[in-house]
Structures are given as structure tokens and as C-alpha cells.
């Protein structure tokens, strides 16, 4: 490969793959000598790219993490995937940061890719968030909590409860769960010796303690998404119900709270509501608080409870009809 600049970019593209390359492999890929590869690696290091080398029969080159974010080389499909991902994120939980990153990326997109991205953007749409007006999540806070989840590290943070009371928490992070614009931290609360779901926008001053603990499993073998859904729906979810709401998702999103359940798109005129509780009576009561028309899909055992509420309500107004 005769063009030194083009060869350097090609070498950088290869090194950005998550693997280690031997000098012989790189030389064969670029049709140069091993000596040229060593010179090009030195040049990349001068430009600030942290290229690490190991010696021996199993040694090779790999691109490590540096003190600053270096320029990245993306192929066409990678660039399109990142643009679409950033546009989706800009409507959800980290919109300000996503918009800045999206503006930088779209500014340098080749002309041939701009048409493909524009076509995909017109054909693919994101559902509107169910919780408009929620503050965007702090990417730095999410990154701190995510790192603690991965390393099973205790954290301390300030937390503002729903009633406005400020508390201090010591917790073992398990997973971060995204729901619309809101992020939730599922963690074991050491002060209360129990599992809790914390809203990320109510967390401040996160501090990683450096103390690592054995990984904990959620009770009942549940995953973090199911646990968060059960918590937001107000119960452990032993009884689950599905209802067809006879309004579009966007309209239902403005009238159905997270306490009442989670929404799922169905068609242009209706959507699904998933709700759960430990009590059939309480579940029926929660459903009657809906302000939109609906049809119960399952479970059939819930129908008599709804019918009983309807009979009592009808009897209560007989003198006025």
C-alpha cells in the first residue's frame, strides 16, 4: 500500500477492532513489511493513539484506552447505526448530550451516507415518551452507576424521595433500567436490608466507595426489567392483567401513570396496558381509575371483580337516573 496517509488510516481502522493483531497479520493486510508496520505504529503513537504492543510468540498490537477520546474510523453501516441510535436517544433519556454528539457526527457524514440516513429517519419513527417533562438523565451520573454495577461496587449517594425528603443511601448497584425518559437504578439498599428501585433523576452526589461485594441475585430469580416493572406497578406482580385501551398510545401516555402499568403500542387507534398486583381486588380497583375506555383481555378471573365494582357504582346512582 503505497499511500502513507491512506495506509495509516487503514491501520488505525484495523486496530480499532476489539482484538490483538500480530505484526505479520497487519503487514499481510496492508501489503507492507513488518518494519513499515512498526514505523506506522510509532506514527500513530505520536498522534496520540495509545497503541499497546506485547512481545513473544503470542504478542501483537492493540489499541488501548487513552486520556482523551481519539478520532474514530467507522464503516458505513456503523456510522448509520450510531446516527439512528443518537436520534432515538435524543428523544428519550439523555437528549442534550445525544444532540451534541449527533450534530458532530452528521457534520462529517459523507454525502452518500446522508441520503441513506435521511431515508431511514423518514421511514423509522420513535414512539413518544410516556413521561414528558421529565428532566434528562445526567450521563455522568449514569456512567458512574453503570461502572459500579459492572464491578459490583458499593456506592453512596443522596436521594430525594417522592415526598421531597432528602436521604443518604448506601447501596449495592445491580442494573440500570430505562423506561422512556426515566432511568431507574435497581440496587440492594444496605441501610434497609432490602432491594429498592431508585429514580436516577432523584439521585445526586454519587460516590464509588471502592469496596467490592459478591454479586447479588434479585429475589425470585427475576431480571432487573421485571423487578422494576413490578415496583412501578405497585406490587410483586403475582397477578398480571392486560387491557386494550381504546385510544392511541400518545393519548394514553398522557393519562396513564407508571403506577398504573406499562404501555405497549398496538395500532393507530389503541394500545396495550400491562399492569400487576398481588391482590385481585386491588388490581380491579386500579383499573377502574383509568380515564379512557378499555377492554379486559386477561385474566378472565378479574372480570367478576370489575363487574362487582360496576354493580356497586350503578346501584349508587340509581336514584339519579
C-alpha positions as YAML, in Angstrom:
chain: A
units: angstrom
residues:
- id: 1
  name: UNK
  ca: [0.00, 0.00, 0.00]
- id: 2
  name: UNK
  ca: [1.93, 2.99, -1.30]
- id: 3
  name: UNK
  ca: [-0.07, 5.93, 0.08]
- id: 4
  name: UNK
  ca: [1.33, 6.51, 3.63]
- id: 5
  name: UNK
  ca: [-1.69, 8.53, 4.81]
- id: 6
  name: UNK
  ca: [-4.20, 6.03, 3.47]
- id: 7
  name: UNK
  ca: [-2.18, 3.16, 4.93]
- id: 8
  name: UNK
  ca: [-2.11, 4.87, 8.34]
- id: 9
  name: UNK
  ca: [-5.89, 5.26, 8.31]
- id: 10
  name: UNK
  ca: [-6.34, 1.65, 7.26]
- id: 11
  name: UNK
  ca: [-4.02, 0.52, 10.06]
- id: 12
  name: UNK
  ca: [-5.97, 2.59, 12.56]
- id: 13
  name: UNK
  ca: [-9.23, 1.05, 11.34]
- id: 14
  name: UNK
  ca: [-7.85, -2.46, 11.88]
- id: 15
  name: UNK
  ca: [-6.56, -1.62, 15.36]
- id: 16
  name: UNK
  ca: [-9.96, -0.32, 16.42]
- id: 17
  name: UNK
  ca: [-11.34, -3.86, 16.19]
- id: 18
  name: UNK
  ca: [-11.62, -5.42, 19.68]
- id: 19
  name: UNK
  ca: [-8.75, -7.85, 19.21]
- id: 20
  name: UNK
  ca: [-4.96, -8.08, 19.14]
- id: 21
  name: UNK
  ca: [-3.14, -8.12, 15.79]
- id: 22
  name: UNK
  ca: [0.28, -9.66, 15.19]
- id: 23
  name: UNK
  ca: [2.77, -7.65, 13.18]
- id: 24
  name: UNK
  ca: [2.71, -10.32, 10.47]
- id: 25
  name: UNK
  ca: [-1.11, -10.11, 10.18]
- id: 26
  name: UNK
  ca: [-1.04, -6.35, 9.82]
- id: 27
  name: UNK
  ca: [1.78, -6.48, 7.31]
- id: 28
  name: UNK
  ca: [-0.15, -9.01, 5.20]
- id: 29
  name: UNK
  ca: [-3.38, -6.99, 5.38]
- id: 30
  name: UNK
  ca: [-1.63, -3.79, 4.27]
- id: 31
  name: UNK
  ca: [0.82, -5.45, 1.87]
- id: 32
  name: UNK
  ca: [3.87, -3.92, 3.56]
- id: 33
  name: UNK
  ca: [6.80, -5.17, 5.63]
- id: 34
  name: UNK
  ca: [6.79, -5.68, 9.39]
- id: 35
  name: UNK
  ca: [9.30, -2.83, 9.65]
- id: 36
  name: UNK
  ca: [6.80, -0.48, 7.97]
- id: 37
  name: UNK
  ca: [4.13, -1.57, 10.44]
- id: 38
  name: UNK
  ca: [6.43, -0.68, 13.34]
- id: 39
  name: UNK
  ca: [7.07, 2.77, 11.85]
- id: 40
  name: UNK
  ca: [3.35, 3.36, 11.28]
- id: 41
  name: UNK
  ca: [2.56, 2.29, 14.85]
- id: 42
  name: UNK
  ca: [5.12, 4.80, 16.13]
- id: 43
  name: UNK
  ca: [3.46, 7.47, 14.00]
- id: 44
  name: UNK
  ca: [0.03, 6.68, 15.48]
- id: 45
  name: UNK
  ca: [1.50, 6.96, 18.96]
- id: 46
  name: UNK
  ca: [2.90, 10.38, 18.07]
- id: 47
  name: UNK
  ca: [-0.62, 11.40, 17.05]
- id: 48
  name: UNK
  ca: [-1.94, 10.40, 20.47]
- id: 49
  name: UNK
  ca: [-3.33, 6.93, 19.79]
- id: 50
  name: UNK
  ca: [-2.44, 4.53, 22.65]
- id: 51
  name: UNK
  ca: [-1.23, 1.53, 20.63]
- id: 52
  name: UNK
  ca: [-0.01, -1.18, 23.02]
- id: 53
  name: UNK
  ca: [2.42, -3.89, 21.97]
- id: 54
  name: UNK
  ca: [3.23, -7.23, 23.58]
- id: 55
  name: UNK
  ca: [6.24, -9.34, 22.67]
- id: 56
  name: UNK
  ca: [6.71, -13.04, 22.16]
- id: 57
  name: UNK
  ca: [5.10, -15.68, 20.00]
- id: 58
  name: UNK
  ca: [1.61, -14.65, 21.08]
- id: 59
  name: UNK
  ca: [2.35, -10.93, 21.10]
- id: 60
  name: UNK
  ca: [0.87, -8.27, 18.94]
- id: 61
  name: UNK
  ca: [-0.69, -4.80, 18.72]
- id: 62
  name: UNK
  ca: [-3.94, -3.47, 20.09]
- id: 63
  name: UNK
  ca: [-5.47, -0.06, 20.60]
- id: 64
  name: UNK
  ca: [-5.96, 0.77, 24.27]
- id: 65
  name: UNK
  ca: [-7.76, 3.49, 26.16]
- id: 66
  name: UNK
  ca: [-6.05, 6.86, 26.36]
- id: 67
  name: UNK
  ca: [-6.52, 10.05, 28.33]
- id: 68
  name: UNK
  ca: [-8.67, 11.62, 25.61]
- id: 69
  name: UNK
  ca: [-11.16, 10.33, 23.06]
- id: 70
  name: UNK
  ca: [-9.30, 9.93, 19.76]
- id: 71
  name: UNK
  ca: [-10.97, 10.22, 16.35]
- id: 72
  name: UNK
  ca: [-12.73, 7.00, 15.35]
- id: 73
  name: UNK
  ca: [-12.96, 5.39, 11.94]
- id: 74
  name: UNK
  ca: [-16.38, 3.93, 11.21]
- id: 75
  name: UNK
  ca: [-17.56, 1.96, 8.23]
- id: 76
  name: UNK
  ca: [-20.81, 3.00, 6.52]
- id: 77
  name: UNK
  ca: [-23.09, 0.64, 8.44]
- id: 78
  name: UNK
  ca: [-21.53, 1.58, 11.78]
- id: 79
  name: UNK
  ca: [-21.95, 5.30, 11.10]
- id: 80
  name: UNK
  ca: [-25.62, 4.87, 10.13]
- id: 81
  name: UNK
  ca: [-26.34, 2.74, 13.19]
- id: 82
  name: UNK
  ca: [-24.80, 5.34, 15.51]
- id: 83
  name: UNK
  ca: [-26.69, 8.23, 13.89]
- id: 84
  name: UNK
  ca: [-30.02, 6.43, 14.24]
- id: 85
  name: UNK
  ca: [-29.20, 5.45, 17.81]
- id: 86
  name: UNK
  ca: [-28.33, 9.02, 18.74]
- id: 87
  name: UNK
  ca: [-31.52, 10.36, 17.16]
- id: 88
  name: UNK
  ca: [-33.56, 7.89, 19.19]
- id: 89
  name: UNK
  ca: [-31.65, 8.73, 22.37]
- id: 90
  name: UNK
  ca: [-32.20, 12.44, 21.73]
- id: 91
  name: UNK
  ca: [-35.94, 11.87, 22.19]
- id: 92
  name: UNK
  ca: [-35.51, 9.78, 25.30]
- id: 93
  name: UNK
  ca: [-33.27, 9.93, 28.34]
- id: 94
  name: UNK
  ca: [-30.06, 11.86, 27.56]
- id: 95
  name: UNK
  ca: [-31.24, 14.25, 24.90]
- id: 96
  name: UNK
  ca: [-28.85, 17.22, 25.31]
- id: 97
  name: UNK
  ca: [-25.69, 15.11, 25.17]
- id: 98
  name: UNK
  ca: [-27.10, 12.99, 22.35]
- id: 99
  name: UNK
  ca: [-27.94, 16.07, 20.29]
- id: 100
  name: UNK
  ca: [-24.41, 17.43, 20.64]
- id: 101
  name: UNK
  ca: [-22.89, 14.11, 19.59]
- id: 102
  name: UNK
  ca: [-25.38, 13.80, 16.73]
- id: 103
  name: UNK
  ca: [-24.56, 17.27, 15.41]
- id: 104
  name: UNK
  ca: [-20.84, 16.46, 15.36]
- id: 105
  name: UNK
  ca: [-21.35, 13.16, 13.58]
- id: 106
  name: UNK
  ca: [-23.82, 14.41, 10.96]
- id: 107
  name: UNK
  ca: [-21.49, 17.30, 10.13]
- id: 108
  name: UNK
  ca: [-18.80, 14.90, 8.89]
- id: 109
  name: UNK
  ca: [-21.01, 12.25, 7.28]
- id: 110
  name: UNK
  ca: [-20.09, 11.58, 3.65]
- id: 111
  name: UNK
  ca: [-22.67, 12.77, 1.15]
- id: 112
  name: UNK
  ca: [-23.53, 9.20, 0.13]
- id: 113
  name: UNK
  ca: [-24.47, 8.34, 3.71]
- id: 114
  name: UNK
  ca: [-26.61, 11.41, 4.32]
- id: 115
  name: UNK
  ca: [-29.21, 10.19, 1.83]
- id: 116
  name: UNK
  ca: [-29.37, 6.77, 3.49]
- id: 117
  name: UNK
  ca: [-29.68, 8.27, 6.96]
- id: 118
  name: UNK
  ca: [-32.38, 10.69, 5.77]
- id: 119
  name: UNK
  ca: [-34.36, 7.86, 4.20]
- id: 120
  name: UNK
  ca: [-34.16, 5.73, 7.33]
- id: 121
  name: UNK
  ca: [-35.09, 8.67, 9.53]
- id: 122
  name: UNK
  ca: [-38.22, 9.32, 7.47]
- id: 123
  name: UNK
  ca: [-39.26, 5.67, 7.46]
- id: 124
  name: UNK
  ca: [-38.44, 4.85, 11.09]
- id: 125
  name: UNK
  ca: [-40.09, 6.75, 13.92]
- id: 126
  name: UNK
  ca: [-39.71, 6.52, 17.69]
- id: 127
  name: UNK
  ca: [-42.71, 6.27, 19.95]
- id: 128
  name: UNK
  ca: [-43.28, 9.39, 22.04]
- id: 129
  name: UNK
  ca: [-42.07, 9.12, 25.63]
- id: 130
  name: UNK
  ca: [-44.72, 8.20, 28.18]
- id: 131
  name: UNK
  ca: [-43.36, 10.72, 30.68]
- id: 132
  name: UNK
  ca: [-42.87, 14.08, 29.01]
- id: 133
  name: UNK
  ca: [-41.46, 16.88, 31.08]
- id: 134
  name: UNK
  ca: [-39.10, 14.57, 33.00]
- id: 135
  name: UNK
  ca: [-35.59, 16.05, 33.38]
- id: 136
  name: UNK
  ca: [-32.98, 14.46, 31.11]
- id: 137
  name: UNK
  ca: [-30.71, 12.00, 32.86]
- id: 138
  name: UNK
  ca: [-27.18, 13.10, 33.72]
- id: 139
  name: UNK
  ca: [-24.84, 10.99, 31.54]
- id: 140
  name: UNK
  ca: [-22.02, 11.33, 34.08]
- id: 141
  name: UNK
  ca: [-24.22, 10.02, 36.88]
- id: 142
  name: UNK
  ca: [-25.42, 7.12, 34.72]
- id: 143
  name: UNK
  ca: [-21.83, 6.27, 33.81]
- id: 144
  name: UNK
  ca: [-20.79, 6.22, 37.48]
- id: 145
  name: UNK
  ca: [-23.68, 3.97, 38.46]
- id: 146
  name: UNK
  ca: [-23.18, 1.71, 35.44]
- id: 147
  name: UNK
  ca: [-19.49, 1.23, 36.30]
- id: 148
  name: UNK
  ca: [-20.43, 0.31, 39.87]
- id: 149
  name: UNK
  ca: [-22.99, -2.21, 38.55]
- id: 150
  name: UNK
  ca: [-20.34, -3.89, 36.43]
- id: 151
  name: UNK
  ca: [-17.69, -4.04, 39.18]
- id: 152
  name: UNK
  ca: [-20.19, -4.91, 41.98]
- id: 153
  name: UNK
  ca: [-19.00, -1.91, 43.94]
- id: 154
  name: UNK
  ca: [-20.80, -0.22, 46.81]
- id: 155
  name: UNK
  ca: [-21.91, 3.35, 46.21]
- id: 156
  name: UNK
  ca: [-23.07, 6.25, 48.37]
- id: 157
  name: UNK
  ca: [-25.45, 8.90, 47.07]
- id: 158
  name: UNK
  ca: [-28.01, 11.48, 48.09]
- id: 159
  name: UNK
  ca: [-31.59, 10.60, 47.22]
- id: 160
  name: UNK
  ca: [-34.72, 12.74, 47.23]
- id: 161
  name: UNK
  ca: [-37.82, 10.69, 47.97]
- id: 162
  name: UNK
  ca: [-41.18, 11.25, 46.28]
- id: 163
  name: UNK
  ca: [-42.36, 13.25, 49.32]
- id: 164
  name: UNK
  ca: [-39.37, 15.60, 48.99]
- id: 165
  name: UNK
  ca: [-37.39, 14.26, 51.95]
- id: 166
  name: UNK
  ca: [-33.61, 14.17, 51.36]
- id: 167
  name: UNK
  ca: [-31.85, 10.96, 52.42]
- id: 168
  name: UNK
  ca: [-28.41, 9.39, 52.19]
- id: 169
  name: UNK
  ca: [-28.16, 5.87, 50.79]
- id: 170
  name: UNK
  ca: [-25.55, 3.11, 50.83]
- id: 171
  name: UNK
  ca: [-26.34, 0.60, 48.13]
- id: 172
  name: UNK
  ca: [-25.05, -2.24, 46.00]
- id: 173
  name: UNK
  ca: [-25.99, -1.40, 42.39]
- id: 174
  name: UNK
  ca: [-27.39, -4.24, 40.30]
- id: 175
  name: UNK
  ca: [-28.68, -2.80, 37.00]
- id: 176
  name: UNK
  ca: [-29.80, 0.42, 35.32]
- id: 177
  name: UNK
  ca: [-33.22, 0.22, 33.66]
- id: 178
  name: UNK
  ca: [-34.50, 2.76, 31.11]
- id: 179
  name: UNK
  ca: [-38.23, 3.47, 30.79]
- id: 180
  name: UNK
  ca: [-38.98, 6.34, 28.41]
- id: 181
  name: UNK
  ca: [-37.10, 9.41, 29.61]
- id: 182
  name: UNK
  ca: [-36.65, 7.97, 33.07]
- id: 183
  name: UNK
  ca: [-33.76, 5.83, 34.26]
- id: 184
  name: UNK
  ca: [-34.01, 3.64, 37.34]
- id: 185
  name: UNK
  ca: [-31.29, 2.08, 39.47]
- id: 186
  name: UNK
  ca: [-32.13, -1.36, 40.80]
- id: 187
  name: UNK
  ca: [-29.95, -1.87, 43.87]
- id: 188
  name: UNK
  ca: [-29.72, -3.56, 47.24]
- id: 189
  name: UNK
  ca: [-30.20, -0.87, 49.88]
- id: 190
  name: UNK
  ca: [-27.81, -1.72, 52.71]
- id: 191
  name: UNK
  ca: [-29.43, 0.69, 55.17]
- id: 192
  name: UNK
  ca: [-32.82, -1.01, 54.76]
- id: 193
  name: UNK
  ca: [-31.50, -4.51, 54.08]
- id: 194
  name: UNK
  ca: [-33.81, -4.84, 51.08]
- id: 195
  name: UNK
  ca: [-33.99, -4.29, 47.34]
- id: 196
  name: UNK
  ca: [-35.05, -0.88, 46.07]
- id: 197
  name: UNK
  ca: [-35.65, 0.88, 42.75]
- id: 198
  name: UNK
  ca: [-34.29, 4.45, 42.69]
- id: 199
  name: UNK
  ca: [-35.19, 7.08, 40.10]
- id: 200
  name: UNK
  ca: [-31.93, 8.33, 38.61]
- id: 201
  name: UNK
  ca: [-33.12, 11.95, 38.35]
- id: 202
  name: UNK
  ca: [-33.56, 11.94, 42.14]
- id: 203
  name: UNK
  ca: [-30.00, 10.69, 42.74]
- id: 204
  name: UNK
  ca: [-27.19, 13.18, 43.32]
- id: 205
  name: UNK
  ca: [-23.61, 13.16, 44.60]
- id: 206
  name: UNK
  ca: [-22.87, 9.54, 43.62]
- id: 207
  name: UNK
  ca: [-19.64, 8.20, 45.08]
- id: 208
  name: UNK
  ca: [-17.99, 4.88, 44.32]
- id: 209
  name: UNK
  ca: [-16.51, 3.56, 47.55]
- id: 210
  name: UNK
  ca: [-14.02, 1.14, 46.00]
- id: 211
  name: UNK
  ca: [-15.45, -1.66, 48.17]
- id: 212
  name: UNK
  ca: [-16.47, -4.64, 46.07]
- id: 213
  name: UNK
  ca: [-19.08, -7.14, 47.23]
- id: 214
  name: UNK
  ca: [-20.20, -10.53, 45.91]
- id: 215
  name: UNK
  ca: [-22.89, -10.23, 43.21]
- id: 216
  name: UNK
  ca: [-26.48, -10.49, 44.46]
- id: 217
  name: UNK
  ca: [-29.38, -12.06, 42.61]
- id: 218
  name: UNK
  ca: [-32.82, -10.47, 42.69]
- id: 219
  name: UNK
  ca: [-35.44, -12.36, 44.72]
- id: 220
  name: UNK
  ca: [-37.43, -14.98, 42.88]
- id: 221
  name: UNK
  ca: [-34.89, -15.21, 40.07]
- id: 222
  name: UNK
  ca: [-36.31, -12.10, 38.41]
- id: 223
  name: UNK
  ca: [-34.41, -9.95, 35.96]
- id: 224
  name: UNK
  ca: [-33.98, -6.22, 36.52]
- id: 225
  name: UNK
  ca: [-36.64, -5.21, 33.99]
- id: 226
  name: UNK
  ca: [-39.31, -7.40, 35.57]
- id: 227
  name: UNK
  ca: [-38.35, -6.20, 39.03]
- id: 228
  name: UNK
  ca: [-38.55, -2.53, 38.03]
- id: 229
  name: UNK
  ca: [-41.91, -3.07, 36.30]
- id: 230
  name: UNK
  ca: [-43.31, -4.77, 39.38]
- id: 231
  name: UNK
  ca: [-42.03, -1.99, 41.63]
- id: 232
  name: UNK
  ca: [-43.50, 0.76, 39.48]
- id: 233
  name: UNK
  ca: [-46.78, -1.12, 39.18]
- id: 234
  name: UNK
  ca: [-47.03, -1.20, 42.96]
- id: 235
  name: UNK
  ca: [-46.58, -4.89, 43.74]
- id: 236
  name: UNK
  ca: [-44.66, -8.07, 43.24]
- id: 237
  name: UNK
  ca: [-46.72, -8.87, 40.17]
- id: 238
  name: UNK
  ca: [-48.11, -12.28, 41.11]
- id: 239
  name: UNK
  ca: [-51.35, -11.30, 39.32]
- id: 240
  name: UNK
  ca: [-50.93, -9.77, 35.89]
- id: 241
  name: UNK
  ca: [-53.51, -8.21, 33.61]
- id: 242
  name: UNK
  ca: [-53.61, -6.95, 30.03]
- id: 243
  name: UNK
  ca: [-56.07, -4.38, 28.79]
- id: 244
  name: UNK
  ca: [-56.72, -2.88, 25.38]
- id: 245
  name: UNK
  ca: [-57.03, 0.88, 25.73]
- id: 246
  name: UNK
  ca: [-59.20, 2.40, 23.01]
- id: 247
  name: UNK
  ca: [-57.02, 5.45, 22.46]
- id: 248
  name: UNK
  ca: [-53.72, 5.92, 20.59]
- id: 249
  name: UNK
  ca: [-50.52, 5.40, 22.53]
- id: 250
  name: UNK
  ca: [-49.68, 9.11, 22.57]
- id: 251
  name: UNK
  ca: [-53.01, 9.97, 24.19]
- id: 252
  name: UNK
  ca: [-52.79, 7.11, 26.68]
- id: 253
  name: UNK
  ca: [-49.27, 8.20, 27.63]
- id: 254
  name: UNK
  ca: [-50.64, 11.48, 28.93]
- id: 255
  name: UNK
  ca: [-53.31, 9.83, 31.10]
- id: 256
  name: UNK
  ca: [-51.81, 6.58, 32.35]
- id: 257
  name: UNK
  ca: [-49.18, 6.84, 35.08]
- id: 258
  name: UNK
  ca: [-46.32, 4.44, 35.74]
- id: 259
  name: UNK
  ca: [-48.18, 3.37, 38.89]
- id: 260
  name: UNK
  ca: [-50.99, 2.02, 36.70]
- id: 261
  name: UNK
  ca: [-48.71, -0.03, 34.49]
- id: 262
  name: UNK
  ca: [-46.67, -0.02, 31.28]
- id: 263
  name: UNK
  ca: [-47.98, 0.80, 27.82]
- id: 264
  name: UNK
  ca: [-47.24, -1.04, 24.59]
- id: 265
  name: UNK
  ca: [-48.14, 0.04, 21.04]
- id: 266
  name: UNK
  ca: [-50.87, -1.94, 19.27]
- id: 267
  name: UNK
  ca: [-52.22, 0.02, 16.30]
- id: 268
  name: UNK
  ca: [-53.08, 3.59, 15.30]
- id: 269
  name: UNK
  ca: [-56.21, 3.69, 17.46]
- id: 270
  name: UNK
  ca: [-55.35, 1.60, 20.52]
- id: 271
  name: UNK
  ca: [-52.59, 0.31, 22.75]
- id: 272
  name: UNK
  ca: [-51.98, -2.32, 25.42]
- id: 273
  name: UNK
  ca: [-51.69, -1.72, 29.15]
- id: 274
  name: UNK
  ca: [-49.78, -4.23, 31.27]
- id: 275
  name: UNK
  ca: [-50.46, -3.97, 34.98]
- id: 276
  name: UNK
  ca: [-49.78, -6.18, 38.01]
- id: 277
  name: UNK
  ca: [-50.60, -6.59, 41.67]
- id: 278
  name: UNK
  ca: [-50.61, -9.13, 44.48]
- id: 279
  name: UNK
  ca: [-54.34, -8.63, 45.05]
- id: 280
  name: UNK
  ca: [-57.17, -9.23, 42.56]
- id: 281
  name: UNK
  ca: [-59.34, -6.71, 44.44]
- id: 282
  name: UNK
  ca: [-56.66, -4.02, 44.34]
- id: 283
  name: UNK
  ca: [-55.90, -4.70, 40.68]
- id: 284
  name: UNK
  ca: [-59.59, -4.25, 39.78]
- id: 285
  name: UNK
  ca: [-59.69, -1.01, 41.78]
- id: 286
  name: UNK
  ca: [-56.61, 0.32, 39.98]
- id: 287
  name: UNK
  ca: [-58.13, -0.47, 36.59]
- id: 288
  name: UNK
  ca: [-61.34, 1.42, 37.43]
- id: 289
  name: UNK
  ca: [-59.24, 4.55, 37.90]
- id: 290
  name: UNK
  ca: [-58.43, 4.60, 34.20]
- id: 291
  name: UNK
  ca: [-59.82, 7.67, 32.44]
- id: 292
  name: UNK
  ca: [-60.01, 6.06, 28.98]
- id: 293
  name: UNK
  ca: [-62.20, 3.31, 27.53]
- id: 294
  name: UNK
  ca: [-60.71, -0.16, 27.76]
- id: 295
  name: UNK
  ca: [-61.35, -3.87, 27.24]
- id: 296
  name: UNK
  ca: [-60.05, -6.54, 29.60]
- id: 297
  name: UNK
  ca: [-58.05, -9.15, 27.70]
- id: 298
  name: UNK
  ca: [-56.82, -11.31, 30.59]
- id: 299
  name: UNK
  ca: [-57.00, -12.82, 33.12]
- id: 300
  name: UNK
  ca: [-60.68, -13.83, 32.95]
- id: 301
  name: UNK
  ca: [-60.71, -14.21, 36.76]
- id: 302
  name: UNK
  ca: [-60.51, -10.43, 37.02]
- id: 303
  name: UNK
  ca: [-63.84, -9.90, 35.22]
- id: 304
  name: UNK
  ca: [-66.10, -10.69, 38.23]
- id: 305
  name: UNK
  ca: [-64.21, -8.19, 40.38]
- id: 306
  name: UNK
  ca: [-64.66, -5.44, 37.79]
- id: 307
  name: UNK
  ca: [-68.33, -6.40, 37.41]
- id: 308
  name: UNK
  ca: [-68.86, -6.14, 41.17]
- id: 309
  name: UNK
  ca: [-67.39, -2.63, 41.20]
- id: 310
  name: UNK
  ca: [-69.63, -1.69, 38.24]
- id: 311
  name: UNK
  ca: [-72.74, -3.03, 40.03]
- id: 312
  name: UNK
  ca: [-71.98, -1.07, 43.19]
- id: 313
  name: UNK
  ca: [-71.40, 2.10, 41.18]
- id: 314
  name: UNK
  ca: [-74.64, 1.59, 39.21]
- id: 315
  name: UNK
  ca: [-76.61, 0.98, 42.39]
- id: 316
  name: UNK
  ca: [-75.13, 4.11, 43.96]
- id: 317
  name: UNK
  ca: [-76.58, 6.36, 41.22]
- id: 318
  name: UNK
  ca: [-79.93, 4.65, 40.61]
- id: 319
  name: UNK
  ca: [-81.85, 7.45, 42.32]
- id: 320
  name: UNK
  ca: [-80.36, 9.98, 39.91]
- id: 321
  name: UNK
  ca: [-81.17, 8.10, 36.70]
...
